[in-house]
Amino acid sequence: MLLLVLSSCSVKEDEEKIGSRLDEYFQQKFSDSLPGGAVLVLKNDSIVFSKGYGLADLKKQERITTKTLFNLGSISKTFVANAILILQEQGKLSVEDSLYKYFPTFKNKVIAQKVKIKHLLTHTSGLPDNRQVSEDTVFYLTAKDEENWAPIMQTDTLVFEPGSHYEYSNPAFNGLALIVEKVSGMKWQKFIKETIMAPSGMLTSTITDGAHPQSGVAHGYVKIANQWKEDDYGEEPTFPASGNGGVWSSVEELVLYERALRRALFLKEETIKESQSVIILPTWDEAMPLQRGWSWEIKQTADSLKIVSHHGTQGGFVANYVSIPEKQLLFVILCNAPYPDEEFTDQVLQWLQEEQWLDTSPSPQ
C-alpha cells in the first residue's frame, strides 16, 4: 500500500513538473493581447495539461480557452478518411475502387480507371492540382468541394503513375468528400457528424458547408506590415473547400476523438490499426517507405516509437495532432495565427523524452 501511495505521488509530481514547464514555455510564446493558441497533453486517459493563451477574436477581445473551436486545416482529412473506412466496413465501397466508379464523367476515362480511392487517401494519385486559384481568387473564395474537384476531373495527364510516388493533394480530399456523399446518400458533413462526432461525444465540433461559424470560434490572423489582419473565410482563397480542411474543433474535443480511436467506437480495432500504419503500395517506386497511413502521417521517434499525427494549416490557423499510441500520449496544439507549431511540438516531445515519458528501455525486474 505504501509503495502504491509513493508511486501515485511520484506520478503526480511528474505531471505537475511537465505542466509547469509547458505553461512557462507557452506564456513566453503567446501574448495575452494577441492571437494565440490552446495546448493539451493527454497521458493514458488523463488530461495532464491544458490551457488557452491569447485572444480568439481581436475585435471582441474574446479569450482563447480549451473549449474554443479552431479550424483544424488538414487534420480534417483524417475525419474524411475515417468516413471512407466506415463505408468500407459497411460494405458500401472499397479503397480499391477506381474513381471512374464514382465520377464516370471524368474527361480521361483511362486516368479515372487507374486512380483508386486508396491513392487519394495516401496522396499518391498522381493527379495534378490544376485549379486556377491565383487567376480566379474571387471564385475560389466561396468554392466548395464540387467546385474544387471539377478542374481535377478535366485533367488529361498524370504527374506520375498512381501509387508510385507521393505528392500532397488538397483536391484529393474534396473528391473523397464527394464520394462519401455519393455512397452515403447524405451531405458528407452530416455523415461525419452522425458516425464519428456523435459517437465520440464531440458535441460542439462542427464542419463548414459555406461560411465559417460566427460564434464560439477563433478567428484566424496573419501579420501584415506589423498589423494583425483577419485571414479566414472571406479573405483566404479555397478556405470553404471543406473536404480538405473544413472541421472545427477544440483541444478538449480532440481528446474525445483520440479516446474514440483508442476504444474503436466508430471503426473496428483492426481498421484503426491499419489506418495508423504505413500503407504498402505494390507500385511504390521510392527508396524510402511512404510514411502514410490512411491519411495519417506515420513517423518514429529516435527510440523507434511510432508517431501517428497530422498537421494542419488554413488561412491564419495552424494545428498539430500528435499521438504516440504505444505510450498512450497525445499532444494537441491549435493556433489562430501562423506560429511555429511544429517547433513547439518538437520542444514538447523533447521534454516528454527528458521526463522519461517516452522511455523504451525494459522495466527493471
C-alpha positions as CSV (number, residue, x, y, z in Angstrom):
1,M,0.0,0.0,0.0
2,L,2.8,2.4,0.9
3,L,4.6,1.6,-2.5
4,L,1.3,2.4,-4.3
5,V,0.9,5.8,-2.5
6,L,4.6,6.7,-3.2
7,S,4.1,5.7,-6.8
8,S,1.0,7.9,-7.1
9,C,2.8,10.8,-5.5
10,S,5.7,10.4,-8.0
11,V,3.4,10.3,-11.0
12,K,1.5,13.4,-9.8
13,E,4.8,15.3,-9.2
14,D,6.0,14.3,-12.7
15,E,2.7,15.6,-14.2
16,E,2.9,18.9,-12.3
17,K,6.5,19.3,-13.3
18,I,5.8,18.9,-17.0
19,G,2.7,21.0,-16.7
20,S,4.7,23.9,-15.1
21,R,7.3,23.6,-17.8
22,L,4.8,23.8,-20.6
23,D,2.9,26.7,-19.1
24,E,6.1,28.7,-18.6
25,Y,7.2,28.0,-22.2
26,F,3.8,28.9,-23.8
27,Q,3.4,32.0,-21.7
28,Q,6.6,33.2,-23.4
29,K,5.4,32.3,-26.8
30,F,1.9,33.8,-26.7
31,S,0.7,37.2,-25.6
32,D,-2.5,37.9,-23.7
33,S,-3.4,40.7,-26.1
34,L,-2.7,38.9,-29.4
35,P,-3.8,35.8,-31.3
36,G,-2.6,32.7,-29.6
37,G,-3.5,29.1,-29.1
38,A,-4.7,26.2,-27.0
39,V,-2.5,23.4,-25.8
40,L,-3.3,20.0,-24.3
41,V,-1.4,16.8,-23.2
42,L,-3.2,13.6,-22.6
43,K,-1.4,10.7,-20.8
44,N,-3.2,7.4,-20.7
45,D,-6.8,8.6,-20.1
46,S,-5.9,11.7,-18.0
47,I,-5.5,15.3,-19.2
48,V,-2.3,16.3,-17.5
49,F,-2.1,19.8,-19.0
50,S,-4.5,22.0,-20.9
51,K,-4.6,25.8,-21.3
52,G,-5.6,28.6,-23.7
53,Y,-3.4,31.6,-24.4
54,G,-4.2,34.9,-26.2
55,L,-7.3,36.1,-28.0
56,A,-9.8,34.2,-30.2
57,D,-11.2,37.5,-31.6
58,L,-9.2,40.7,-31.5
59,K,-12.2,43.0,-32.1
60,K,-14.3,41.5,-29.3
61,Q,-11.3,40.7,-27.1
62,E,-12.6,37.2,-26.5
63,R,-10.1,35.0,-24.8
64,I,-9.0,31.6,-26.1
65,T,-10.0,28.7,-23.8
66,T,-9.6,24.9,-24.1
67,K,-13.2,24.9,-25.4
68,T,-12.6,27.4,-28.2
69,L,-13.2,26.0,-31.7
70,F,-10.4,26.4,-34.2
71,N,-10.3,25.5,-37.8
72,L,-8.2,22.3,-38.0
73,G,-7.0,22.7,-41.5
74,S,-5.7,19.4,-42.9
75,I,-6.4,17.5,-39.7
76,S,-9.9,17.5,-41.2
77,K,-8.6,15.0,-43.7
78,T,-8.4,12.3,-41.0
79,F,-12.2,12.6,-40.5
80,V,-12.8,12.3,-44.2
81,A,-10.5,9.2,-44.4
82,N,-12.3,7.6,-41.4
83,A,-15.7,8.3,-43.1
84,I,-14.4,6.4,-46.2
85,L,-13.3,3.5,-43.9
86,I,-16.6,3.4,-42.2
87,L,-18.3,3.0,-45.5
88,Q,-15.9,0.3,-46.4
89,E,-16.7,-1.6,-43.2
90,Q,-20.4,-1.3,-44.2
91,G,-19.6,-3.0,-47.5
92,K,-20.6,0.1,-49.5
93,L,-17.3,0.8,-51.1
94,S,-13.6,-0.4,-51.2
95,V,-10.4,1.6,-51.2
96,E,-9.6,-0.5,-54.3
97,D,-12.5,1.2,-56.2
98,S,-11.4,3.3,-59.1
99,L,-12.5,7.0,-59.5
100,Y,-14.4,6.0,-62.6
101,K,-17.0,4.2,-60.5
102,Y,-17.9,7.4,-58.8
103,F,-17.0,10.0,-61.4
104,P,-17.9,8.5,-64.8
105,T,-17.8,12.0,-66.4
106,F,-14.1,12.2,-65.8
107,K,-12.6,13.6,-69.1
108,N,-9.9,10.9,-69.4
109,K,-11.5,7.6,-68.5
110,V,-8.2,5.7,-68.5
111,I,-6.9,8.0,-65.8
112,A,-10.2,7.7,-63.9
113,Q,-9.9,3.9,-64.1
114,K,-6.2,3.9,-62.9
115,V,-6.6,6.1,-59.9
116,K,-8.2,4.4,-56.9
117,I,-9.6,5.6,-53.6
118,K,-6.5,4.3,-51.8
119,H,-4.4,6.7,-53.9
120,L,-6.4,9.7,-52.9
121,L,-6.2,8.7,-49.2
122,T,-2.4,8.4,-49.4
123,H,-1.6,11.4,-51.6
124,T,-0.2,9.1,-54.3
125,S,-2.8,9.6,-57.1
126,G,-0.5,11.5,-59.5
127,L,-3.4,13.8,-60.3
128,P,-2.2,17.4,-60.8
129,D,-3.7,20.3,-58.8
130,N,-4.8,22.2,-61.8
131,R,-7.2,24.6,-60.0
132,Q,-6.6,28.2,-61.2
133,V,-6.8,29.7,-57.7
134,S,-4.5,32.7,-58.3
135,E,-6.2,33.6,-61.6
136,D,-9.7,33.4,-60.1
137,T,-9.4,34.2,-56.4
138,V,-13.0,35.6,-56.3
139,F,-14.5,32.3,-57.4
140,Y,-12.3,30.2,-55.0
141,L,-13.2,32.4,-52.0
142,T,-16.5,30.6,-52.0
143,A,-15.8,27.4,-54.0
144,K,-16.9,24.2,-52.2
145,D,-15.9,20.6,-52.7
146,E,-17.5,20.0,-56.0
147,E,-16.2,23.2,-57.5
148,N,-12.7,22.4,-56.3
149,W,-12.9,18.9,-57.6
150,A,-14.3,19.8,-61.0
151,P,-10.9,21.0,-62.5
152,I,-9.2,17.8,-61.5
153,M,-11.8,15.8,-63.5
154,Q,-10.7,17.7,-66.6
155,T,-7.1,16.6,-66.4
156,D,-5.6,14.7,-69.3
157,T,-2.2,13.9,-67.8
158,L,-0.8,12.4,-64.6
159,V,2.2,13.8,-62.8
160,F,3.2,10.2,-62.1
161,E,1.7,6.7,-62.2
162,P,-0.8,6.2,-59.4
163,G,0.8,4.6,-56.3
164,S,4.4,5.2,-57.4
165,H,5.2,8.5,-55.7
166,Y,3.9,10.9,-53.1
167,E,2.6,14.4,-53.7
168,Y,0.4,16.1,-51.1
169,S,-3.0,16.8,-52.6
170,N,-5.8,19.0,-51.2
171,P,-8.3,18.4,-54.0
172,A,-8.0,14.6,-53.4
173,F,-9.9,15.1,-50.2
174,N,-12.5,17.2,-51.9
175,G,-13.0,14.2,-54.2
176,L,-13.2,11.8,-51.2
177,A,-15.8,14.0,-49.5
178,L,-17.9,13.8,-52.6
179,I,-17.5,10.0,-52.7
180,V,-18.8,9.9,-49.1
181,E,-21.8,11.9,-50.3
182,K,-22.5,9.7,-53.3
183,V,-22.3,6.4,-51.3
184,S,-24.0,7.5,-48.0
185,G,-26.8,9.5,-49.7
186,M,-26.3,12.5,-47.4
187,K,-24.0,15.5,-47.1
188,W,-20.6,14.3,-46.0
189,Q,-20.6,16.8,-43.2
190,K,-23.8,15.2,-41.8
191,F,-22.4,11.7,-42.3
192,I,-19.3,12.6,-40.2
193,K,-21.3,14.3,-37.5
194,E,-23.5,11.2,-37.2
195,T,-20.9,8.5,-37.5
196,I,-17.8,10.0,-35.9
197,M,-18.5,13.1,-33.9
198,A,-21.7,11.9,-32.2
199,P,-20.3,8.5,-31.0
200,S,-17.1,10.3,-29.9
201,G,-19.1,12.9,-27.9
202,M,-17.8,15.8,-30.0
203,L,-21.0,17.8,-29.5
204,T,-19.7,21.3,-30.2
205,S,-17.3,20.4,-33.1
206,T,-18.7,21.3,-36.5
207,I,-17.9,21.3,-40.2
208,T,-18.3,24.2,-42.6
209,D,-20.6,24.0,-45.5
210,G,-20.1,27.6,-46.6
211,A,-19.2,30.4,-44.3
212,H,-17.4,29.7,-41.0
213,P,-19.3,29.6,-37.7
214,Q,-20.0,33.0,-36.3
215,S,-19.7,32.4,-32.6
216,G,-17.7,30.3,-30.2
217,V,-14.8,30.1,-32.7
218,A,-11.4,31.6,-33.0
219,H,-10.7,33.9,-36.0
220,G,-7.5,33.3,-38.0
221,Y,-5.0,36.1,-38.3
222,V,-1.8,36.9,-40.1
223,K,0.6,39.8,-39.6
224,I,1.0,42.2,-42.5
225,A,3.0,45.4,-42.2
226,N,3.2,44.9,-38.5
227,Q,-0.6,44.8,-38.2
228,W,-2.7,41.7,-37.4
229,K,-5.2,41.1,-40.3
230,E,-8.0,38.5,-40.3
231,D,-7.3,35.6,-42.6
232,D,-10.0,33.0,-42.8
233,Y,-13.3,32.7,-44.6
234,G,-13.8,35.7,-46.9
235,E,-10.1,36.5,-47.1
236,E,-8.4,33.3,-48.0
237,P,-9.0,31.5,-51.3
238,T,-10.1,27.9,-51.0
239,F,-10.9,28.3,-47.3
240,P,-14.5,26.9,-47.8
241,A,-13.2,23.8,-49.6
242,S,-14.4,21.7,-46.7
243,G,-13.1,18.2,-47.5
244,N,-9.5,19.2,-47.2
245,G,-9.9,21.5,-44.2
246,G,-13.5,22.1,-43.0
247,V,-13.6,20.7,-39.5
248,W,-13.7,23.0,-36.5
249,S,-12.9,21.6,-33.0
250,S,-11.3,22.3,-29.7
251,V,-8.4,20.7,-27.9
252,E,-10.9,19.3,-25.4
253,E,-13.0,17.6,-28.1
254,L,-9.9,16.3,-30.0
255,V,-9.2,14.4,-26.8
256,L,-12.7,12.8,-27.3
257,Y,-11.6,11.9,-30.9
258,E,-8.4,10.3,-29.6
259,R,-10.3,8.3,-27.0
260,A,-12.8,7.1,-29.6
261,L,-10.0,5.9,-31.8
262,R,-8.3,4.1,-28.9
263,R,-11.6,2.5,-27.9
264,A,-12.7,1.7,-31.5
265,L,-16.0,3.4,-31.1
266,F,-16.7,4.2,-34.8
267,L,-14.3,1.8,-36.6
268,K,-13.1,-1.7,-35.8
269,E,-9.9,-2.0,-34.0
270,E,-8.1,-3.7,-36.9
271,T,-9.3,-1.0,-39.3
272,I,-7.9,1.7,-37.0
273,K,-4.6,-0.2,-36.6
274,E,-4.3,-0.4,-40.4
275,S,-5.2,3.2,-40.9
276,Q,-2.4,4.2,-38.5
277,S,0.3,2.0,-40.1
278,V,2.4,2.6,-43.2
279,I,0.3,1.6,-46.2
280,I,2.2,-0.7,-48.6
281,L,1.5,0.0,-52.2
282,P,2.7,-2.6,-54.7
283,T,3.5,0.1,-57.3
284,W,5.6,2.2,-54.9
285,D,8.8,3.4,-56.7
286,E,10.7,5.3,-54.0
287,A,13.7,4.2,-51.9
288,M,12.0,5.4,-48.7
289,P,8.7,3.9,-47.5
290,L,5.6,6.0,-48.0
291,Q,5.2,7.2,-44.3
292,R,1.5,7.5,-44.7
293,G,-1.4,5.5,-43.3
294,W,-5.0,6.2,-44.5
295,S,-4.4,9.9,-44.3
296,W,-2.3,9.8,-41.1
297,E,1.4,10.8,-41.1
298,I,3.4,7.9,-39.7
299,K,6.8,8.7,-38.3
300,Q,9.1,7.4,-35.5
301,T,10.9,8.9,-32.5
302,A,14.6,8.5,-32.1
303,D,13.8,5.5,-30.0
304,S,11.6,3.9,-32.7
305,L,8.3,4.7,-31.1
306,K,5.6,5.2,-33.7
307,I,4.1,8.7,-34.0
308,V,0.7,9.0,-35.6
309,S,0.0,12.6,-36.4
310,H,-1.5,15.2,-38.8
311,H,-0.5,18.8,-39.3
312,G,-3.0,21.5,-40.4
313,T,-2.8,25.0,-41.8
314,Q,-5.5,27.1,-43.4
315,G,-5.7,30.9,-43.5
316,G,-4.3,32.1,-40.2
317,F,-4.8,28.8,-38.5
318,V,-2.1,26.2,-37.7
319,A,-2.7,23.0,-35.8
320,N,-0.9,19.8,-34.9
321,Y,-2.3,16.5,-33.6
322,V,0.4,14.1,-32.4
323,S,-0.4,10.7,-30.9
324,I,2.1,8.1,-29.6
325,P,-0.1,5.0,-29.3
326,E,2.5,2.8,-27.5
327,K,2.8,5.3,-24.7
328,Q,-0.9,6.4,-24.7
329,L,0.2,10.0,-25.2
330,L,-1.5,12.8,-27.2
331,F,-0.2,16.3,-27.7
332,V,-2.5,18.8,-29.4
333,I,-1.8,22.5,-30.3
334,L,-4.3,24.7,-32.1
335,C,-3.3,28.3,-33.0
336,N,-5.2,31.2,-34.7
337,A,-2.0,32.8,-36.2
338,P,0.9,31.2,-38.1
339,Y,3.0,30.3,-35.0
340,P,5.7,27.7,-35.4
341,D,3.6,24.9,-34.1
342,E,5.9,22.1,-35.3
343,E,8.8,23.8,-33.5
344,F,6.6,23.9,-30.4
345,T,5.7,20.2,-30.9
346,D,9.4,19.2,-31.1
347,Q,10.1,21.1,-27.9
348,V,7.3,19.3,-26.1
349,L,8.4,15.9,-27.3
350,Q,11.9,16.6,-26.2
351,W,10.7,17.4,-22.7
352,L,8.5,14.3,-22.6
353,Q,11.6,12.3,-23.5
354,E,13.6,14.0,-20.8
355,E,10.9,13.1,-18.3
356,Q,11.1,9.5,-19.5
357,W,7.5,9.5,-20.7
358,L,8.8,8.2,-24.0
359,D,11.2,5.7,-22.4
360,T,11.5,2.5,-24.3
361,S,14.1,0.7,-22.1
362,P,12.9,-2.5,-20.4
363,S,11.4,-2.2,-17.0
364,P,13.7,-3.4,-14.2
365,Q,13.0,-6.9,-12.9
